[in-house]
Amino acid sequence: MMPVRNALVVGAGIGGLGAAAALGRHGVDVEVVEVRPDSRVVGVGINQPGNSLRALDVLGVLEECLAVGYPYDRNEHLDWQGRPIVVTPCSLGTDRVPPNNALARADLHRILLGAARRAGARIVHGVSVAELVDDGDGVSVTFTDGRAARFDVVVGFDGIRSPLRRRLFGDAYEPEYTGFAVWRVTLPRPAEVTHTMLFHGDRSNTGVIPLSREEMYLLHVTAEPEDARYEPADFRELLRRRLAGYGGLVAELREDLPLEGIVYSPLSEVHLPAPWHVGRVIVLGDAAHASAPNLTQGAAMALEDAVVLADELARDRPVEDSLAAVSAARFGRTKLVQDVSHGILVTEMSITADGLEEFAMNLREHLPGQAAFIEAELNKPFRLERSADVVAP
């Protein structure tokens, strides 16, 4: 017997829509509420590594993602003048799933929105949770539009500044600013950009990732003040200044930055210890374990969360036991991604122009083995046959 008949998902981002699709495929009646007034997406491109593509395959949308994206199988590291350092092949994926597939965020959102709706989910925009009461047998929710409803379980995929996390755990686990921010913009794709290319500079890092036959996106990571507030009208000039000193391809791209479409995002992290639930309410995705983007695993971890959540809630046992099993099964994997991503970010941002040669030597010596290790870990199954037996940290 399926113990969960209906569920509320808070947040209609990648993880929330993935959870709605996964739960709906198990026969759960799902409502999704999203505080934003519509389904428009703020963002540029997003890489989906092989483990994320496996989760998308479970949701039945792998082919759609591959059709609009750009698959690739390696990462190339160069210095900021475009001189090659090392190429690492990607071992993620299977015969069915490529190592990576990058696509526009808007396309991924559209695909997941379609999957959630096909699974029967109702998505309501401009609404959030005003009050909730968990009495042990269910959760009574009052929404900001005045409606009231009752659910067997409430799932928060409401982002790094999650109000639901704060409601459950107080303010002890607020986002921690890393000291760095990323600038992103979509640009026409030069023919040589057929894979991730990372250019290491003076306390900065620039990357290009193909999105389609026509487009790619550029990212640039720099140190920024925590309280920095820049006007979008100034983004192009600010990004040009930060790219000064780069040569080769990046210098060419610097001259063709568009007036609009540049996105600026401070990089923060969230480290919520397990368990991630209280009673019948759980937070997942960035609300529980937001990471630096250096492994391009943020969306992957959220989509894996969504699939494991649906698997566990389908088991014939108390809801609270299933929610405990979710964070027990997920904590170690998400913590590995957090720690490795943070380590890469701090290391790359500490490089100076004078130290680039030494950094390049270390990268050639150590990166292939390190990349093979983390990819072997991520290639492991994230859907466990008996994840209830996993011991929570």
KOLKOLDO-943832 format. One record per residue (C-alpha): chain; x, z, y; residue number from 1. Coordinates in pm, 1 decimal, padded with zeros to 6 digits. Layout:
A	X	Z	Y	NUM
...
This chain:
A	00000.0	00000.0	00000.0	1
A	00133.7	-00094.1	00343.7	2
A	00139.5	00237.6	00535.8	3
A	00154.4	00064.1	00876.1	4
A	-00154.1	-00134.2	00972.9	5
A	-00083.1	-00181.0	01342.0	6
A	00216.4	-00144.1	01574.3	7
A	00295.2	-00146.7	01942.6	8
A	00618.4	-00316.4	02049.0	9
A	00736.6	-00232.6	02400.8	10
A	00942.5	-00517.5	02543.6	11
A	00913.1	-00892.7	02494.5	12
A	01280.0	-00981.7	02491.2	13
A	01475.7	-01116.4	02195.1	14
A	01448.8	-00799.5	01986.2	15
A	01087.0	-00725.8	02072.8	16
A	00966.1	-01075.1	01990.6	17
A	01176.6	-01072.7	01673.8	18
A	01014.9	-00743.2	01569.4	19
A	00667.1	-00879.9	01643.6	20
A	00736.2	-01184.4	01427.7	21
A	00889.8	-00980.0	01145.0	22
A	00612.6	-00719.0	01139.4	23
A	00343.3	-00984.8	01164.1	24
A	00490.6	-01166.0	00864.0	25
A	00437.4	-00839.8	00671.7	26
A	00070.4	-00836.0	00771.1	27
A	00097.1	-00579.4	01050.4	28
A	-00133.3	-00621.4	01351.6	29
A	00109.1	-00623.2	01648.9	30
A	00062.2	-00587.0	02022.1	31
A	00359.6	-00648.8	02252.0	32
A	00358.9	-00521.6	02611.4	33
A	00612.4	-00644.6	02865.0	34
A	00648.9	-00501.2	03214.1	35
A	00760.2	-00835.5	03360.4	36
A	00468.7	-01039.6	03493.6	37
A	00537.6	-01352.5	03286.7	38
A	00755.5	-01498.3	03012.6	39
A	01016.9	-01658.2	03236.5	40
A	01373.1	-01577.5	03128.8	41
A	01657.5	-01481.2	03360.3	42
A	01979.0	-01590.6	03195.9	43
A	02197.8	-01881.2	03101.6	44
A	02314.5	-01947.6	02747.8	45
A	02359.9	-01732.3	02442.5	46
A	02566.7	-01773.2	02128.0	47
A	02405.1	-01683.5	01796.6	48
A	02673.7	-01604.5	01536.9	49
A	02610.7	-01656.0	01167.2	50
A	02469.1	-01310.0	01099.2	51
A	02216.0	-01354.7	01380.1	52
A	02122.2	-01694.1	01239.9	53
A	02053.8	-01525.0	00905.6	54
A	01806.2	-01296.2	01082.0	55
A	01647.7	-01594.4	01257.4	56
A	01618.7	-01760.9	00916.9	57
A	01421.3	-01460.6	00789.3	58
A	01186.8	-01508.7	01085.5	59
A	01138.0	-01875.0	00991.6	60
A	01293.8	-02025.9	01305.8	61
A	01646.6	-02123.7	01198.3	62
A	01576.6	-02497.9	01201.8	63
A	01421.1	-02479.0	01548.9	64
A	01726.1	-02299.6	01685.0	65
A	01970.1	-02542.9	01525.6	66
A	01771.1	-02840.0	01656.8	67
A	01812.7	-02737.9	02022.3	68
A	02152.0	-02565.9	02001.8	69
A	02515.4	-02655.6	01945.4	70
A	02677.4	-02535.2	01618.2	71
A	03052.5	-02475.0	01610.8	72
A	03309.5	-02312.1	01385.9	73
A	03607.3	-02181.8	01584.8	74
A	03727.5	-01995.3	01893.7	75
A	04022.8	-02110.0	02099.6	76
A	04231.3	-01881.4	02322.8	77
A	04431.8	-02019.8	02614.2	78
A	04606.2	-01876.6	02918.0	79
A	04458.6	-01922.8	03263.1	80
A	04653.0	-02245.5	03320.2	81
A	04498.4	-02398.3	03008.9	82
A	04801.7	-02359.1	02782.0	83
A	04695.8	-02300.0	02417.5	84
A	04764.3	-01961.8	02257.7	85
A	04580.2	-01952.2	01923.5	86
A	04275.0	-02095.2	01746.3	87
A	04078.6	-01875.4	01506.5	88
A	03834.8	-02035.4	01262.0	89
A	03498.8	-01857.2	01224.2	90
A	03412.1	-01743.0	00873.4	91
A	03060.1	-01620.9	00953.1	92
A	02762.1	-01795.8	00798.6	93
A	02673.8	-01950.8	00464.5	94
A	02617.9	-02296.2	00320.5	95
A	02279.1	-02284.6	00495.0	96
A	02383.8	-02112.7	00816.8	97
A	02667.7	-02233.5	01043.7	98
A	02925.8	-01989.6	01181.9	99
A	02782.2	-02011.7	01535.3	100
A	02499.9	-02185.3	01719.3	101
A	02480.2	-02154.9	02096.7	102
A	02164.6	-02243.0	02288.3	103
A	01991.1	-02180.0	02618.7	104
A	01834.5	-01834.2	02648.5	105
A	01510.8	-01996.7	02758.6	106
A	01501.4	-02200.3	02436.6	107
A	01564.1	-01895.9	02218.1	108
A	01293.1	-01702.6	02402.0	109
A	01045.7	-01989.9	02362.8	110
A	01118.7	-02016.3	01990.0	111
A	01077.8	-01642.1	01930.0	112
A	00762.9	-01631.1	02139.9	113
A	00617.3	-01902.9	01919.2	114
A	00718.6	-01717.2	01603.6	115
A	00555.8	-01394.6	01726.1	116
A	00233.7	-01571.0	01815.4	117
A	00222.0	-01757.7	01484.4	118
A	00255.0	-01418.6	01313.4	119
A	-00055.6	-01304.6	01501.0	120
A	00105.3	-01089.3	01771.6	121
A	-00069.1	-01043.2	02105.4	122
A	00172.2	-01049.6	02401.6	123
A	00055.3	-00887.6	02726.7	124
A	00264.4	-00923.3	03044.3	125
A	00265.0	-00704.0	03351.3	126
A	00183.1	-00394.4	03144.9	127
A	00380.3	-00098.8	03011.6	128
A	00323.6	00245.0	02864.4	129
A	00188.4	00514.2	03097.6	130
A	00141.2	00791.9	02842.3	131
A	00173.9	00835.3	02468.5	132
A	00081.4	01118.4	02236.4	133
A	00210.4	01133.5	01878.7	134
A	-00006.9	01371.0	01675.5	135
A	00167.2	01305.5	01344.3	136
A	-00103.8	01076.7	01208.9	137
A	-00066.9	00809.0	01475.7	138
A	00026.9	00746.4	01838.8	139
A	-00235.0	00734.8	02114.9	140
A	-00113.8	00516.3	02402.2	141
A	-00246.2	00478.7	02754.5	142
A	-00123.9	00165.1	02930.4	143
A	-00050.7	00111.9	03297.5	144
A	-00355.9	-00115.3	03323.2	145
A	-00581.2	00174.1	03218.8	146
A	-00642.4	00063.0	02859.6	147
A	-00603.8	00304.7	02570.4	148
A	-00529.0	00229.3	02204.7	149
A	-00397.7	00395.4	01891.1	150
A	-00110.4	00274.0	01674.8	151
A	00055.7	00370.2	01348.6	152
A	00400.4	00318.3	01503.3	153
A	00552.4	00243.8	01845.8	154
A	00875.2	00043.4	01872.1	155
A	01080.3	00027.2	02191.2	156
A	01285.0	-00284.7	02253.3	157
A	01265.3	-00215.3	02626.6	158
A	01626.1	-00277.3	02717.2	159
A	01936.9	-00093.6	02825.5	160
A	01748.2	00112.7	03086.7	161
A	01472.9	00193.2	02837.9	162
A	01197.8	00419.1	02977.2	163
A	01093.5	00487.4	02618.6	164
A	01441.5	00614.8	02527.5	165
A	01429.5	00844.3	02827.8	166
A	01084.0	00966.2	02724.3	167
A	01209.9	01050.4	02373.5	168
A	01560.5	01180.9	02443.3	169
A	01576.7	01269.4	02813.0	170
A	01852.1	01140.9	03041.5	171
A	02146.8	01236.8	02818.8	172
A	02204.2	00877.6	02701.5	173
A	02187.9	00669.6	03017.4	174
A	02388.8	00343.5	03038.9	175
A	02760.8	00388.7	03102.4	176
A	02914.3	00129.8	03334.2	177
A	03231.1	-00023.5	03190.8	178
A	03382.8	-00108.2	03528.5	179
A	03338.5	-00480.8	03465.6	180
A	03077.5	-00747.8	03526.0	181
A	03016.4	-01101.7	03407.2	182
A	02924.0	-01413.0	03605.1	183
A	02747.3	-01690.5	03412.0	184
A	02632.9	-02041.9	03497.3	185
A	02518.6	-02354.0	03310.0	186
A	02723.5	-02667.4	03374.9	187
A	02755.2	-03020.7	03234.9	188
A	02963.1	-03014.9	02916.0	189
A	03302.0	-03190.5	02923.1	190
A	03380.2	-03374.8	02599.4	191
A	03657.9	-03129.9	02503.6	192
A	03424.6	-02828.6	02502.4	193
A	03315.5	-02836.0	02137.2	194
A	03369.7	-02465.0	02064.7	195
A	03428.2	-02138.3	02249.0	196
A	03732.6	-02161.5	02474.0	197
A	03857.8	-01835.9	02628.4	198
A	04104.3	-01848.2	02918.8	199
A	04295.1	-01524.1	02977.3	200
A	04394.8	-01456.0	03336.0	201
A	04519.2	-01185.6	03568.2	202
A	04285.7	-00890.0	03489.6	203
A	04006.2	-01137.1	03426.3	204
A	03875.1	-01358.6	03151.8	205
A	03691.8	-01691.7	03163.3	206
A	03508.5	-01867.0	02881.5	207
A	03317.9	-02186.5	02817.0	208
A	03068.2	-02226.4	02533.0	209
A	02881.8	-02549.2	02443.5	210
A	02500.4	-02531.1	02449.9	211
A	02403.5	-02889.7	02368.3	212
A	02540.9	-03241.5	02384.7	213
A	02481.9	-03232.3	02761.0	214
A	02536.2	-02870.4	02866.7	215
A	02764.7	-02570.4	02830.1	216
A	02789.4	-02239.5	03006.5	217
A	03078.1	-02081.2	03188.8	218
A	03133.5	-01705.5	03194.7	219
A	03379.3	-01507.2	03401.4	220
A	03450.5	-01135.6	03354.1	221
A	03607.8	-00930.9	03633.5	222
A	03635.4	-00572.9	03754.2	223
A	03358.5	-00495.0	04003.7	224
A	03253.1	-00176.3	04186.8	225
A	02968.8	00004.8	04010.9	226
A	02754.7	-00004.9	04322.6	227
A	02825.4	-00371.4	04405.3	228
A	02519.5	-00553.4	04538.6	229
A	02577.5	-00921.4	04608.6	230
A	02332.6	-01167.8	04755.1	231
A	02248.8	-01461.5	04524.0	232
A	02309.8	-01699.0	04813.3	233
A	02674.9	-01584.0	04807.4	234
A	02726.4	-01610.4	04431.1	235
A	02892.7	-01954.0	04432.8	236
A	03153.1	-01859.1	04690.3	237
A	03214.7	-01521.2	04527.9	238
A	03266.5	-01681.3	04186.9	239
A	03497.1	-01947.2	04333.2	240
A	03715.7	-01675.7	04484.0	241
A	03733.9	-01492.4	04152.0	242
A	03837.4	-01812.0	03973.0	243
A	04121.5	-01875.3	04217.8	244
A	04451.1	-01888.4	04030.7	245
A	04304.6	-02058.0	03723.9	246
A	04430.6	-02407.7	03647.8	247
A	04334.1	-02687.0	03411.5	248
A	03972.1	-02714.1	03303.2	249
A	03859.5	-02397.1	03480.3	250
A	04000.0	-02520.9	03811.5	251
A	03802.8	-02843.3	03771.6	252
A	03484.1	-02652.8	03693.3	253
A	03539.8	-02420.1	03990.3	254
A	03499.5	-02711.3	04228.7	255
A	03163.6	-02816.9	04081.0	256
A	02976.4	-02485.7	04076.5	257
A	02609.9	-02529.9	04172.1	258
A	02442.8	-02366.1	04469.7	259
A	02186.3	-02198.3	04244.2	260
A	02162.1	-02077.8	03885.4	261
A	02458.5	-01838.4	03881.6	262
A	02374.0	-01505.7	03714.1	263
A	02563.0	-01182.9	03786.3	264
A	02540.1	-00893.9	03536.7	265
A	02723.9	-00559.1	03540.0	266
A	02839.1	-00464.8	03188.5	267
A	02714.5	-00127.2	03068.1	268
A	02692.1	00036.1	02726.1	269
A	02451.9	00277.6	02555.9	270
A	02559.5	00506.7	02271.2	271
A	02251.3	00674.8	02126.4	272
A	02334.6	00884.4	01818.7	273
A	02116.7	00850.9	01511.0	274
A	01836.0	00905.8	01443.5	275
A	01677.7	00672.1	01697.2	276
A	01323.9	00792.9	01644.0	277
A	01107.7	01093.4	01721.5	278
A	00803.9	01112.7	01496.0	279
A	00641.5	00769.8	01484.1	280
A	00823.6	00629.5	01790.7	281
A	01162.6	00450.2	01767.8	282
A	01393.5	00266.2	02007.4	283
A	01608.9	-00025.7	01892.6	284
A	01822.1	-00307.7	02032.1	285
A	01989.1	-00241.8	02368.2	286
A	01774.5	00069.7	02411.9	287
A	01971.5	00229.2	02126.1	288
A	02309.2	00052.8	02113.0	289
A	02393.3	-00178.6	02404.4	290
A	02742.8	-00325.1	02370.8	291
A	02990.9	-00526.2	02571.4	292
A	02936.9	-00899.6	02505.4	293
A	03283.3	-00980.0	02369.0	294
A	03168.9	-01038.8	02009.3	295
A	02846.4	-01216.6	02123.4	296
A	02660.5	-00974.2	01896.2	297
A	02403.0	-00814.7	02129.5	298
A	02109.7	-01034.9	02033.1	299
A	02229.5	-01041.5	01672.3	300
A	02214.0	-00663.8	01644.6	301
A	01864.2	-00659.4	01796.9	302
A	01736.5	-00929.6	01560.2	303
A	01889.0	-00753.4	01259.9	304
A	01718.4	-00433.2	01380.3	305
A	01385.8	-00618.2	01390.1	306
A	01415.5	-00750.4	01035.5	307
A	01529.6	-00416.7	00889.4	308
A	01249.7	-00234.6	01074.8	309
A	00985.0	-00458.4	00918.1	310
A	01144.1	-00426.4	00573.3	311
A	01149.2	-00047.4	00590.7	312
A	00797.6	-00007.4	00731.2	313
A	00667.0	-00220.7	00443.7	314
A	00770.9	00048.4	00194.8	315
A	00505.2	00281.6	00055.9	316
A	00623.5	00608.7	00208.0	317
A	00565.7	00813.0	00527.4	318
A	00631.6	00621.6	00849.2	319
A	00879.2	00883.8	00971.3	320
A	01088.1	00837.6	00655.2	321
A	01097.7	00462.2	00707.7	322
A	01205.9	00501.7	01070.7	323
A	01479.2	00744.8	00965.0	324
A	01598.5	00484.2	00714.5	325
A	01620.7	00218.7	00987.9	326
A	01870.0	00403.8	01207.5	327
A	02054.9	00532.3	00900.4	328
A	02100.6	00175.4	00777.8	329
A	02185.2	00034.7	01121.2	330
A	02400.6	00297.6	01291.1	331
A	02736.5	00219.9	01129.5	332
A	02707.9	-00155.3	01177.5	333
A	02602.6	-00134.3	01542.3	334
A	02871.4	00126.0	01614.8	335
A	03137.9	-00104.6	01470.2	336
A	03020.2	-00383.2	01701.1	337
A	03017.9	-00145.6	01998.7	338
A	03366.2	-00013.8	01934.3	339
A	03528.8	-00351.3	01866.9	340
A	03356.0	-00516.3	02164.4	341
A	03460.5	-00235.5	02397.3	342
A	03818.8	-00249.3	02272.4	343
A	03840.9	-00624.3	02332.2	344
A	03692.8	-00590.9	02681.5	345
A	03933.1	-00316.6	02790.8	346
A	04235.3	-00493.8	02641.3	347
A	04156.8	-00829.3	02800.9	348
A	04085.3	-00676.7	03140.6	349
A	04416.8	-00489.6	03142.8	350
A	04628.8	-00806.5	03116.5	351
A	04827.3	-00898.0	03427.8	352
A	04982.8	-01231.1	03512.4	353
A	05327.4	-01084.3	03441.7	354
A	05216.3	-00962.9	03098.4	355
A	05044.6	-01279.9	02979.2	356
A	05338.1	-01401.1	02769.2	357
A	05358.5	-01073.8	02576.5	358
A	04980.1	-01070.3	02535.7	359
A	04989.4	-01425.3	02396.5	360
A	05253.1	-01327.9	02140.4	361
A	05046.2	-01029.6	02024.8	362
A	04733.7	-01241.8	02008.4	363
A	04900.8	-01500.2	01785.2	364
A	05031.1	-01229.4	01554.4	365
A	04728.7	-01003.3	01522.9	366
A	04408.6	-01185.7	01621.0	367
A	04359.0	-01398.9	01305.9	368
A	04365.0	-01091.7	01081.3	369
A	04147.2	-00885.8	01315.0	370
A	03891.1	-01164.4	01347.7	371
A	03880.8	-01212.5	00970.3	372
A	03817.5	-00839.5	00921.1	373
A	03528.1	-00808.4	01165.4	374
A	03367.4	-01130.0	01040.3	375
A	03393.3	-01008.3	00680.0	376
A	03207.5	-00694.4	00786.5	377
A	02940.1	-00892.3	00968.8	378
A	02900.1	-01127.3	00674.2	379
A	02788.8	-00833.9	00461.6	380
A	02411.4	-00815.9	00398.4	381
A	02223.2	-00628.9	00669.4	382
A	01906.1	-00606.8	00458.9	383
A	01962.8	-00329.4	00206.2	384
A	01762.2	-00301.0	-00111.3	385
A	01747.7	00077.0	-00081.1	386
A	01839.8	00156.3	00277.8	387
A	01643.3	00481.2	00250.5	388
A	01939.5	00607.1	00047.6	389
A	02188.8	00541.8	00328.5	390
A	02316.0	00869.7	00469.3	391
A	02262.6	00903.5	00842.9	392
A	02574.7	00988.1	01043.5	393
